[in-house]
């Protein structure tokens, strides 16, 4: 888990997806909250393996899923992260901040540029 925390810190991310090497599809996801829970439970992050703490078979969305649909999936499942799948496997992860910003922008589009 220490390696996952290191990757998240240096990537400025709050989750890491574990992929099936054959299909590039998510086998699991581990988040900063998972690591915090492990530490709070007294687990050693240097010896605890990601697979012990990750959510297996995470819920995913496709590249054609709307922001509103993503928000519904997140709130319905109490998720803060959703892997995004394309034809060739994982293409990214959206988090709750991404979804909130996109919804705010759709409700309040930026003003047109002034001359």
Protein Blocks (a to p, Z undefined) as FASTA:
>chain_A
ZZmmmmmmmnopabdcdddfklopafbdcdfklmmmmmmnopafklmcfklmmcehiacd
dfkbcfklmmmmmmmnopabdcdddfkocfbdcdfklmmmmmmmmmmccddddZZ
